[in-house]
């Protein structure tokens, strides 16, 4: 039965392969509405402009990886364009299945350097950056009235060296003193992404790594800092799972969350908010990027046509079209110029400003498979025990650090960025 | 003979769809729950050891029992008072009956959200008090530092939301009380209190038992109201099961929580049915 299915799928793909010049496998833009956008708008437009037929093949992570691998092993390559997360592309590139993209350049766009550097590994350029998603800070413009001494509005908006976690602490303290209220908010509810702030933002900013320095001396300093900041965090934070509502209700003036979870606030009241980069810590400005790249499998047919599709998909106006239809942001600097004034522009400007900061430390979510939940739980438990229950940071992180190391060992998961750069 | 054999099979055949339904949707998940709860790297009881080793489990158990112990007597008391009041059948009592029953139509999510809009920092209550210049800053009801306030908001929401269910059951029981008993009591010169304690209450016992059983089990499985209003500030058993399943992706620990809830529910039901078994009115009166 299974054999029949595989043969069937192969047949379909073969027929499709024979018809289209570009067979575009993607693990992104898979949900029905996004898929319809790609098939009904994006690709027909490409065919019209470039005169090249393209077929979109949305697959799951496992299916896409298996497909590329199977074709390479069989020596019969049909898929000639493959879009996936950086970590998955890197895994296939490590097996020698992907082409070096170094020789190819695309006119009229500047790829954000911070993101593009992750395309280079193992002596080749594994992919061309395509899309990104991340987590940012949202500032209600009223909060600028309470800026602490030495910190300007522009420092915050462009993420200069003055926009640090110490400055955030001063700012939050200032707001509390002047308004009598705690107006800095984080999503700390049970279904929130609070753990991402801990492992992808604070840890890299204070220790330079998200996991391997979990129980370092600098980590103790980080937890001591968080205890101080906690005094100025809105007490209802522990019940919030996303920050759009608290921002809209005016319960907080400063908030951090995933771009998709604050989008509503910006869309509803674009004049009230600014999206800004996250602050920097002693080691730099740590933040998580969900990076999607485009790569071409080795020995793929019609490489020139596949390159044309890359050219099209990374062009600034198409990047903006994708932003409008999905939660993904552009990876080329010129794209901001194509975004109409309003909510999307505010959001995209914040994301691009964050990726352009010189002290960026990009963190990728580790691929721990079934242990992923336990990994994030470890950071949440550390937070609860140290900050809420007041346990000694050094002993708590020593105990939990041991567990985190074991998770990587047991799953065999590769050490994620930025940790891997410390080796 | 053959005809008779055929007839014997018919009831079983009629039962078959129900049986298949029960096996598929109750039996199979139950067996899977047992298997998952007793599967771990540290032996069959590994998940239970892991559970009891964490402070969160004991806190969740304590909170769940505490919420049940506070909510159920309050709901029973209010429901009994309201049912007696409505049963007086004064003019316009049906209107009041509908008003009391409104929360029956509300889900726990809607009730929680309504409650949140009242007690939130920028909610109705705070705005009212600030506009009346009684306070100059909002009073916080939610968050880890205000667990006691959160607890009482949960109690209030749950009492408001679920009392009508107890009320309807008791009112139905009250309306089924045979008037002849009460008329006889009048002839024998019973006071109102005597009629209530010696006739109405004993006759209401089956309704009270049903209401108590339903409400206690529901209160023990409380989830939506606590989850929405307090998150994990006030951990509860059902919330922890959900958290381990959806956030930590550990079905084994989640199922262990599920089994603990089932076990405690069974003990509660057994205790109710054993200790609150209703007797016959005649028996009660002659005693």
Boltz contact constraints between the chains, C-beta under 6 A:
constraints:
  - contact:
      token1: [A, 180]
      token2: [B, 137]
      max_distance: 6.0
  - contact:
      token1: [A, 189]
      token2: [B, 231]
      max_distance: 6.0
  - contact:
      token1: [A, 190]
      token2: [B, 231]
      max_distance: 6.0
  - contact:
      token1: [A, 190]
      token2: [B, 232]
      max_distance: 6.0
  - contact:
      token1: [A, 190]
      token2: [B, 243]
      max_distance: 6.0
  - contact:
      token1: [A, 235]
      token2: [B, 140]
      max_distance: 6.0
  - contact:
      token1: [A, 235]
      token2: [B, 143]
      max_distance: 6.0
  - contact:
      token1: [A, 235]
      token2: [B, 145]
      max_distance: 6.0
  - contact:
      token1: [A, 236]
      token2: [B, 142]
      max_distance: 6.0
  - contact:
      token1: [A, 236]
      token2: [B, 143]
      max_distance: 6.0
  - contact:
      token1: [A, 238]
      token2: [B, 143]
      max_distance: 6.0
  - contact:
      token1: [A, 238]
      token2: [B, 144]
      max_distance: 6.0
  - contact:
      token1: [A, 238]
      token2: [B, 231]
      max_distance: 6.0
  - contact:
      token1: [A, 238]
      token2: [B, 233]
      max_distance: 6.0
  - contact:
      token1: [A, 239]
      token2: [B, 142]
      max_distance: 6.0
  - contact:
      token1: [A, 239]
      token2: [B, 231]
      max_distance: 6.0
  - contact:
      token1: [A, 249]
      token2: [B, 122]
      max_distance: 6.0
  - contact:
      token1: [A, 251]
      token2: [B, 121]
      max_distance: 6.0
  - contact:
      token1: [A, 251]
      token2: [B, 122]
      max_distance: 6.0
  - contact:
      token1: [A, 373]
      token2: [B, 248]
      max_distance: 6.0
  - contact:
      token1: [A, 373]
      token2: [B, 249]
      max_distance: 6.0
  - contact:
      token1: [A, 377]
      token2: [B, 248]
      max_distance: 6.0
  - contact:
      token1: [A, 388]
      token2: [B, 144]
      max_distance: 6.0
